[in-house]
């Protein structure tokens, strides 16, 4: 594994672990703004479960355990939460300082980069 991929994997793992912790603590309300109103589950429960999932994914990335598989799972997770980001944009919900349509749109544009980051950082094949 190349040094840039390792650094990227560790950075993404740290980011996920931090975000997961934020789900469970100081940013619970902000994360609830991303749960679409149409989603058939309690918003707080969704935030708590997704927080635990992010912490587990972060630890798995940091540990290097089954990197390629974990990278794919993380990429699928980022795809799975994308509807929440779209909902936040369409419903113009303010959270995380995303208080304008432009800021929310930039976040939407960043989501595919997270998917690519997860896949690239966990790919053992060095280009």
N, CA, C and O of each residue as an XYZ file, in Angstrom:
508
protein
N       0.853     -1.175      0.000
C       0.000      0.000      0.000
C       0.897      1.236      0.000
O       1.825      1.340      0.803
N       0.618      2.155     -0.892
C       1.430      3.360     -0.985
C       1.157      4.286      0.197
O       0.096      4.233      0.818
N       2.122      5.119      0.487
C       1.975      6.067      1.598
C       0.782      7.009      1.393
O       0.036      7.242      2.344
N       0.571      7.565      0.179
C      -0.592      8.442      0.010
C      -1.928      7.729      0.271
O      -2.840      8.311      0.859
N      -2.036      6.480     -0.166
C      -3.279      5.732      0.082
C      -3.454      5.448      1.575
O      -4.559      5.542      2.109
N      -2.368      5.107      2.227
C      -2.439      4.839      3.666
C      -2.856      6.098      4.420
O      -3.714      6.041      5.301
N      -2.260      7.215      4.080
C      -2.611      8.482      4.727
C      -4.078      8.825      4.461
O      -4.797      9.257      5.362
N      -4.511      8.628      3.219
C      -5.907      8.907      2.872
C      -6.869      7.998      3.632
O      -7.928      8.438      4.081
N      -6.491      6.723      3.773
C      -7.330      5.768      4.514
C      -7.423      6.159      5.984
O      -8.508      6.151      6.566
N      -6.289      6.500      6.581
C      -6.274      6.896      7.987
C      -7.047      8.192      8.213
O      -7.756      8.334      9.209
N      -6.906      9.129      7.288
C      -7.634     10.402      7.412
C      -9.141     10.181      7.306
O      -9.911     10.742      8.085
N      -9.556      9.369      6.347
C     -10.979      9.085      6.190
C     -11.509      8.330      7.404
O     -12.607      8.620      7.879
N     -10.754      7.379      7.905
C     -11.162      6.650      9.098
C     -11.313      7.562     10.299
O     -12.265      7.439     11.069
N     -10.373      8.475     10.456
C     -10.451      9.437     11.565
C     -11.659     10.352     11.415
O     -12.353     10.650     12.387
N     -11.900     10.792     10.188
C     -13.049     11.659      9.929
C     -14.361     10.939     10.264
O     -15.251     11.517     10.887
N     -14.470      9.684      9.847
C     -15.682      8.918     10.127
C     -15.860      8.689     11.622
O     -16.969      8.827     12.137
N     -14.792      8.342     12.322
C     -14.889      8.126     13.768
C     -15.316      9.409     14.473
O     -16.136      9.374     15.390
N     -14.762     10.537     14.045
C     -15.148     11.824     14.634
C     -16.606     12.148     14.330
O     -17.358     12.548     15.220
N     -17.005     11.973     13.063
C     -18.392     12.264     12.680
C     -19.358     11.366     13.438
O     -20.415     11.817     13.877
N     -19.000     10.099     13.593
C     -19.852      9.173     14.339
C     -20.014      9.604     15.785
O     -21.108      9.541     16.347
N     -18.916     10.041     16.379
C     -18.974     10.546     17.751
C     -19.847     11.795     17.822
O     -20.599     11.979     18.780
N     -19.748     12.643     16.816
C     -20.582     13.847     16.768
C     -22.067     13.490     16.670
O     -22.916     14.165     17.252
N     -22.370     12.421     15.926
C     -23.759     11.943     15.832
C     -24.322     11.640     17.219
O     -25.482     11.934     17.508
N     -23.495     11.057     18.060
C     -23.946     10.594     19.363
C     -23.911     11.681     20.429
O     -24.464     11.498     21.514
N     -23.274     12.801     20.138
C     -23.074     13.814     21.177
C     -23.505     15.205     20.718
O     -24.700     15.493     20.640
N     -22.551     16.053     20.420
C     -22.803     17.480     20.271
C     -23.524     17.899     18.985
O     -24.030     19.020     18.919
N     -23.587     17.042     17.964
C     -24.204     17.451     16.691
C     -25.458     16.655     16.353
O     -25.855     16.591     15.189
N     -26.079     16.057     17.345
C     -27.252     15.206     17.081
C     -28.347     15.958     16.347
O     -28.917     15.440     15.387
N     -28.648     17.167     16.784
C     -29.725     17.926     16.132
C     -29.380     18.269     14.689
O     -30.238     18.181     13.811
N     -28.146     18.655     14.439
C     -27.743     18.973     13.067
C     -27.885     17.750     12.165
O     -28.358     17.864     11.034
N     -27.483     16.593     12.653
C     -27.607     15.381     11.840
C     -29.075     15.013     11.621
O     -29.420     14.457     10.578
N     -29.932     15.311     12.577
C     -31.353     15.031     12.399
C     -31.932     15.832     11.233
O     -32.884     15.382     10.596
N     -31.380     16.999     10.946
C     -31.849     17.821      9.825
C     -31.611     17.133      8.489
O     -32.235     17.484      7.488
N     -30.719     16.163      8.468
C     -30.425     15.459      7.226
C     -31.315     14.247      7.004
O     -31.337     13.689      5.907
N     -32.039     13.837      8.014
C     -32.942     12.698      7.853
C     -34.205     13.212      7.169
O     -34.903     14.066      7.716
N     -34.501     12.702      5.982
C     -35.677     13.204      5.247
C     -36.972     13.001      6.040
O     -37.139     12.001      6.738
N     -37.871     13.960      5.918
C     -39.157     13.867      6.614
C     -39.930     12.625      6.191
O     -40.703     12.082      6.980
N     -39.732     12.168      4.956
C     -40.465     11.012      4.448
C     -39.890      9.682      4.917
O     -40.519      8.640      4.728
N     -38.698      9.699      5.530
C     -38.066      8.449      5.949
C     -38.846      7.860      7.125
O     -39.075      8.548      8.120
N     -39.257      6.591      7.020
C     -40.176      6.011      8.013
C     -39.503      5.493      9.294
O     -39.692      4.341      9.685
N     -38.725      6.356      9.931
C     -38.085      5.975     11.191
C     -37.883      7.221     12.032
O     -37.860      8.340     11.520
N     -37.739      7.012     13.311
C     -37.472      8.113     14.230
C     -36.133      8.756     13.875
O     -35.123      8.062     13.759
N     -36.120     10.073     13.703
C     -34.903     10.769     13.270
C     -33.750     10.574     14.246
O     -32.612     10.362     13.830
N     -34.037     10.643     15.529
C     -32.967     10.484     16.501
C     -32.387      9.070     16.445
O     -31.173      8.892     16.553
N     -33.242      8.072     16.276
C     -32.762      6.693     16.172
C     -31.867      6.525     14.942
O     -30.834      5.858     15.005
N     -32.267      7.131     13.830
C     -31.461      7.058     12.610
C     -30.090      7.690     12.843
O     -29.069      7.144     12.424
N     -30.071      8.832     13.508
C     -28.809      9.515     13.789
C     -27.928      8.676     14.703
O     -26.723      8.570     14.477
N     -28.519      8.081     15.731
C     -27.734      7.264     16.656
C     -27.166      6.022     15.970
O     -25.991      5.699     16.146
N     -27.986      5.333     15.197
C     -27.518      4.130     14.499
C     -26.445      4.491     13.480
O     -25.419      3.817     13.393
N     -26.675      5.543     12.713
C     -25.677      5.921     11.706
C     -24.382      6.380     12.373
O     -23.300      6.196     11.816
N     -24.485      6.972     13.552
C     -23.282      7.358     14.285
C     -22.448      6.149     14.684
O     -21.226      6.150     14.538
N     -23.115      5.122     15.186
C     -22.407      3.895     15.553
C     -21.782      3.252     14.311
O     -20.645      2.781     14.352
N     -22.532      3.239     13.217
C     -22.012      2.675     11.963
C     -20.762      3.438     11.519
O     -19.781      2.825     11.099
N     -20.792      4.752     11.607
C     -19.627      5.547     11.198
C     -18.425      5.277     12.096
O     -17.296      5.191     11.611
N     -18.656      5.143     13.389
C     -17.547      4.849     14.296
C     -16.929      3.494     13.945
O     -15.706      3.371     13.883
N     -17.752      2.493     13.719
C     -17.248      1.164     13.357
C     -16.481      1.228     12.040
O     -15.409      0.637     11.916
N     -17.024      1.938     11.063
C     -16.326      2.058      9.780
C     -14.997      2.784      9.959
O     -13.990      2.390      9.371
N     -14.988      3.836     10.764
C     -13.755      4.571     11.011
C     -12.689      3.696     11.641
O     -11.529      3.717     11.230
N     -13.091      2.925     12.645
C     -12.147      2.012     13.300
C     -11.637      0.972     12.305
O     -10.447      0.655     12.292
N     -12.526      0.447     11.481
C     -12.120     -0.558     10.491
C     -11.127      0.038      9.494
O     -10.150     -0.617      9.132
N     -11.362      1.256      9.052
C     -10.421      1.896      8.126
C      -9.070      2.127      8.794
O      -8.026      1.858      8.200
N      -9.091      2.618     10.011
C      -7.843      2.904     10.718
C      -7.057      1.617     10.961
O      -5.832      1.604     10.839
N      -7.756      0.544     11.304
C      -7.079     -0.722     11.606
C      -6.471     -1.366     10.362
O      -5.524     -2.146     10.466
N      -7.009     -1.044      9.189
C      -6.514     -1.657      7.959
C      -7.089     -3.031      7.699
O      -6.674     -3.711      6.761
N      -8.032     -3.445      8.512
C      -8.651     -4.766      8.396
C      -9.469     -4.854      7.121
O     -10.352     -4.027      6.893
N      -9.186     -5.845      6.289
C      -9.927     -6.100      5.045
C     -10.223     -4.792      4.297
O     -11.376     -4.455      4.029
N      -9.180     -4.095      3.983
C      -9.280     -2.744      3.444
C     -10.216     -2.615      2.253
O     -11.080     -1.738      2.232
N     -10.052     -3.467      1.280
C     -10.849     -3.335      0.065
C     -12.340     -3.507      0.375
O     -13.167     -2.743     -0.124
N     -12.682     -4.493      1.184
C     -14.080     -4.725      1.555
C     -14.626     -3.549      2.357
O     -15.726     -3.066      2.091
N     -13.861     -3.095      3.331
C     -14.293     -1.956      4.152
C     -14.462     -0.711      3.278
O     -15.415      0.048      3.455
N     -13.555     -0.506      2.353
C     -13.667      0.644      1.455
C     -14.955      0.618      0.651
O     -15.598      1.651      0.462
N     -15.328     -0.552      0.184
C     -16.579     -0.684     -0.571
C     -17.792     -0.434      0.324
O     -18.754      0.211     -0.091
N     -17.740     -0.942      1.543
C     -18.846     -0.715      2.486
C     -18.978      0.777      2.793
O     -20.087      1.310      2.825
N     -17.860      1.440      3.014
C     -17.886      2.880      3.298
C     -18.433      3.645      2.087
O     -19.243      4.559      2.245
N     -17.996      3.277      0.897
C     -18.501      3.932     -0.318
C     -20.014      3.752     -0.435
O     -20.730      4.699     -0.762
N     -20.498      2.542     -0.169
C     -21.941      2.288     -0.213
C     -22.680      3.088      0.865
O     -23.798      3.553      0.642
N     -22.054      3.244      2.021
C     -22.647      4.058      3.086
C     -22.809      5.502      2.610
O     -23.864      6.108      2.795
N     -21.757      6.047      1.996
C     -21.832      7.423      1.493
C     -22.931      7.564      0.434
O     -23.612      8.588      0.372
N     -23.097      6.552     -0.380
C     -24.183      6.565     -1.369
C     -25.528      6.468     -0.657
O     -26.490      7.128     -1.050
N     -25.593      5.653      0.382
C     -26.842      5.464      1.113
C     -27.332      6.694      1.852
O     -28.539      6.891      1.993
N     -26.419      7.519      2.323
C     -26.844      8.726      3.045
C     -27.062      9.916      2.110
O     -27.529     10.969      2.543
N     -26.730      9.754      0.849
C     -26.884     10.842     -0.125
C     -28.319     11.374     -0.201
O     -28.494     12.587     -0.316
N     -29.349     10.531     -0.141
C     -30.711     11.079     -0.148
C     -30.971     12.067      0.999
O     -31.757     13.001      0.844
N     -30.323     11.865      2.132
C     -30.460     12.821      3.227
C     -29.874     14.170      2.873
O     -30.429     15.206      3.237
N     -28.753     14.165      2.164
C     -28.150     15.429      1.723
C     -29.026     16.112      0.678
O     -29.173     17.334      0.678
N     -29.602     15.310     -0.208
C     -30.520     15.869     -1.210
C     -31.736     16.464     -0.524
O     -32.186     17.554     -0.879
N     -32.267     15.751      0.457
C     -33.425     16.240      1.205
C     -33.108     17.548      1.912
O     -33.920     18.473      1.905
N     -31.951     17.628      2.512
C     -31.560     18.864      3.195
C     -31.527     20.023      2.207
O     -31.935     21.137      2.536
N     -31.042     19.761      1.003
C     -31.002     20.790     -0.035
C     -32.416     21.179     -0.477
O     -32.754     22.363     -0.513
N     -33.233     20.187     -0.809
C     -34.575     20.471     -1.334
C     -35.488     21.121     -0.297
O     -36.313     21.975     -0.624
N     -35.326     20.701      0.965
C     -36.169     21.243      2.028
C     -35.558     22.486      2.672
O     -36.133     23.058      3.598
N     -34.403     22.894      2.183
C     -33.689     24.088      2.646
C     -33.522     24.105      4.164
O     -33.785     25.108      4.827
N     -33.075     22.955      4.697
C     -32.837     22.851      6.135
C     -31.423     23.305      6.459
O     -30.451     22.873      5.839
N     -31.335     24.178      7.439
C     -30.036     24.675      7.873
C     -29.436     23.727      8.907
O     -30.095     23.366      9.882
N     -28.213     23.335      8.694
C     -27.454     22.526      9.655
C     -25.996     22.552      9.238
O     -25.685     22.632      8.050
N     -25.112     22.486     10.204
C     -23.664     22.469      9.957
C     -23.186     23.721      9.220
O     -22.200     23.661      8.485
N     -23.861     24.836      9.403
C     -23.478     26.045      8.700
C     -23.906     26.069      7.246
O     -23.566     26.998      6.512
N     -24.653     25.053      6.822
C     -25.171     25.003      5.452
C     -26.495     25.747      5.440
O     -27.569     25.146      5.477
N     -26.392     27.070      5.390
C     -27.574     27.909      5.530
C     -27.978     28.626      4.243
O     -28.797     29.545      4.259
N     -27.391     28.189      3.130
C     -27.791     28.720      1.824
C     -27.869     27.560      0.833
O     -27.265     26.507      1.037
N     -28.616     27.773     -0.232
C     -28.696     26.736     -1.265
C     -27.324     26.458     -1.876
O     -27.008     25.316     -2.207
N     -26.525     27.484     -2.021
C     -25.192     27.303     -2.602
C     -24.338     26.392     -1.730
O     -23.678     25.486     -2.240
N     -24.343     26.621     -0.436
C     -23.553     25.792      0.478
C     -24.055     24.354      0.476
O     -23.261     23.414      0.495
N     -25.370     24.186      0.452
C     -25.929     22.836      0.427
C     -25.597     22.139     -0.901
O     -25.356     20.932     -0.921
N     -25.585     22.886     -1.993
C     -25.241     22.314     -3.304
C     -23.775     21.884     -3.348
O     -23.450     20.844     -3.922
N     -22.902     22.672     -2.750
C     -21.484     22.302     -2.694
C     -21.321     20.996     -1.930
O     -20.518     20.140     -2.304
N     -22.087     20.854     -0.863
C     -22.031     19.586     -0.111
C     -22.459     18.418     -0.988
O     -21.843     17.353     -0.953
N     -23.511     18.616     -1.774
C     -23.958     17.560     -2.683
C     -22.851     17.186     -3.665
O     -22.634     16.006     -3.942
N     -22.167     18.174     -4.179
C     -21.096     17.926     -5.145
C     -19.925     17.178     -4.500
O     -19.210     16.440     -5.178
N     -19.731     17.367     -3.201
C     -18.620     16.735     -2.498
C     -18.874     15.247     -2.227
O     -17.924     14.478     -2.081
N     -20.130     14.839     -2.158
C     -20.455     13.455     -1.798
C     -19.817     12.417     -2.735
O     -19.276     11.427     -2.243
N     -19.858     12.602     -4.061
C     -19.186     11.628     -4.933
C     -17.669     11.556     -4.683
O     -17.047     10.515     -4.892
N     -17.094     12.665     -4.238
C     -15.663     12.644     -3.920
C     -15.382     11.763     -2.704
O     -14.339     11.113     -2.634
N     -16.313     11.741     -1.745
C     -16.156     10.858     -0.592
C     -16.195      9.387     -1.026
O     -15.431      8.561     -0.527
N     -17.086      9.081     -1.949
C     -17.177      7.713     -2.479
C     -15.849      7.341     -3.146
O     -15.292      6.275     -2.883
N     -15.355      8.217     -3.997
C     -14.084      7.956     -4.687
C     -12.930      7.843     -3.691
O     -12.053      6.993     -3.847
N     -12.930      8.692     -2.677
C     -11.883      8.665     -1.645
C     -11.861      7.303     -0.953
O     -10.798      6.703     -0.788
N     -13.026      6.822     -0.553
C     -13.105      5.528      0.137
C     -12.574      4.402     -0.745
O     -11.843      3.532     -0.272
N     -12.934      4.420     -2.004
C     -12.495      3.356     -2.913
C     -11.006      3.447     -3.224
O     -10.307      2.434     -3.224
N     -10.521      4.653     -3.487
C      -9.109      4.825     -3.830
C      -8.202      4.510     -2.646
O      -7.180      3.842     -2.802
N      -8.576      4.990     -1.469
C      -7.716      4.836     -0.290
C      -7.599      3.381      0.165
O      -6.671      3.031      0.894
N      -8.523      2.545     -0.257
C      -8.507      1.150      0.189
C      -8.170      0.184     -0.943
O      -8.277     -1.031     -0.779
N      -7.770      0.714     -2.068
C      -7.387     -0.113     -3.207
C      -5.911     -0.456     -3.068
O      -5.069      0.442     -3.030
N      -5.594     -1.708     -2.993
C      -4.211     -2.139     -2.788
C      -3.345     -1.980     -4.040
O      -2.117     -1.997     -3.956
N      -3.963     -1.832     -5.150
C      -3.233     -1.734     -6.416
C      -2.717     -0.309     -6.573
O      -3.510      0.623     -6.712
N      -1.432     -0.131     -6.554
C      -0.845      1.200     -6.724
C      -0.687      1.513     -8.203
O      -0.123      0.732     -8.970
N      -1.192      2.660     -8.575
C      -1.142      3.082     -9.982
C       0.188      3.715    -10.316
O       0.407      4.128    -11.454
